[in-house]
Amino acid sequence: MPVDHVVVTTTADSADAAGVLAAAAVEASLAACAQIVGPITSVYHWEGAVQTETEWRVECKTARDRAAALVELFEARHSYDVPEIIVTPIEGGGADYLEWVTLETR
């Protein structure tokens, strides 16, 4: 069975920045729904040192055929030099919900 839906995830350095990215995704019909989770603590290597920062995660539910355009939108509008942008397949779920995701991303 093909995977027709995905979650596109990114992070932002503030709730406001996460809200801007989430709204842009939904307004462009590239995501049916965007959820903002946070604050979260991220620990990562950057510029030769371990960094610890507060971030907000943006999780967008979308149809697989809209994922590349959503990734491009995030890359264009993100404030980070190298933003985390990850596409994860949705392998199952409520049929009515997934149909709604498809309809909202047309």
Protein Blocks (a to p, Z undefined) as FASTA:
>chain_A
ZZfbdcdddddfbfklmmmmmmmmmmnopafbdcdeddddddddeehiacdddddddddd
ddfklmmmmmmmmmmmpmbfbdcddddddfbdcfklmmmmmmmmZZ
